[in-house]
Amino acid sequence: MRIPLLAGSGTLTVDAVRDETGTKLNALSIRSDAMRADAKGRLNAETGNLTLQAALTDLSLSDPRLSGPATLETGVSWQADGALT
């Protein structure tokens, strides 16, 4: 099965640290001809947050009914026994 967004060569880079205080994602980077994505965040037993930026060169690579480029910037935070925002 061919997945157009993953076709060809690309790179994945991860810089993360896990210790007794939790996990810190200093940087996650995905690059290919069709897409780029970057994320960073922190997670422990009580709280977490993640930021994500991504871009596709052409949406038709993910759904043939769509066309053109797309970008996304978002953040997610959560707290133990709290809401996901």
C-alpha positions as CSV (number, residue, x, y, z in Angstrom):
1,M,0.0,0.0,0.0
2,R,1.5,3.4,-1.0
3,I,0.9,6.3,1.3
4,P,1.7,9.5,-0.8
5,L,2.6,11.7,2.3
6,L,5.3,9.1,3.2
7,A,6.5,8.5,-0.3
8,G,10.2,9.1,-1.1
9,S,12.9,9.9,1.4
10,G,12.5,12.0,4.6
11,T,14.1,12.7,7.9
12,L,12.9,12.2,11.5
13,T,14.8,13.9,14.3
14,V,14.0,13.5,18.0
15,D,15.6,15.2,21.0
16,A,13.9,14.0,24.2
17,V,14.9,13.5,27.9
18,R,13.2,11.2,30.4
19,D,14.1,11.4,34.1
20,E,12.4,11.3,37.5
21,T,10.6,14.6,36.8
22,G,8.9,13.4,33.6
23,T,9.6,13.6,29.9
24,K,10.7,16.6,28.0
25,L,10.4,16.6,24.2
26,N,12.9,19.3,23.3
27,A,12.3,18.8,19.5
28,L,10.6,16.4,17.1
29,S,11.1,17.2,13.5
30,I,9.7,15.4,10.4
31,R,10.7,16.5,6.9
32,S,9.9,15.2,3.5
33,D,9.1,16.6,0.0
34,A,5.4,16.5,0.9
35,M,5.3,17.6,4.6
36,R,7.1,19.1,7.5
37,A,6.1,18.8,11.2
38,D,7.7,20.1,14.4
39,A,6.6,19.4,18.0
40,K,7.9,20.1,21.5
41,G,6.5,19.6,25.0
42,R,6.6,18.3,28.5
43,L,4.8,15.5,30.3
44,N,4.8,14.3,33.9
45,A,2.3,12.7,36.3
46,E,0.5,16.0,37.0
47,T,0.6,18.1,33.8
48,G,1.6,18.1,30.2
49,N,1.7,20.4,27.2
50,L,2.5,19.9,23.5
51,T,2.9,22.4,20.7
52,L,2.7,21.3,17.1
53,Q,3.4,23.0,13.8
54,A,2.8,21.2,10.5
55,A,2.5,21.9,6.8
56,L,1.5,19.9,3.8
57,T,2.5,20.9,0.2
58,D,-0.7,19.5,-1.2
59,L,-3.8,18.3,0.6
60,S,-4.7,16.0,-2.2
61,L,-1.9,13.7,-1.0
62,S,-4.0,13.0,2.1
63,D,-7.5,13.2,0.5
64,P,-8.0,13.4,-3.3
65,R,-11.1,15.6,-2.7
66,L,-8.9,18.4,-1.4
67,S,-6.3,20.5,-3.0
68,G,-3.7,23.2,-2.2
69,P,-1.2,23.6,0.7
70,A,-2.2,23.5,4.3
71,T,-0.6,24.6,7.6
72,L,-1.5,23.8,11.2
73,E,-0.3,25.4,14.5
74,T,-1.8,24.1,17.7
75,G,-1.1,23.5,21.4
76,V,-2.5,21.0,23.8
77,S,-2.4,21.2,27.6
78,W,-3.7,18.9,30.3
79,Q,-3.7,18.6,34.1
80,A,-4.3,15.5,36.3
81,D,-8.1,15.3,37.0
82,G,-8.6,18.3,34.8
83,A,-9.7,19.2,31.3
84,L,-7.7,18.7,28.1
85,T,-7.4,22.2,26.5
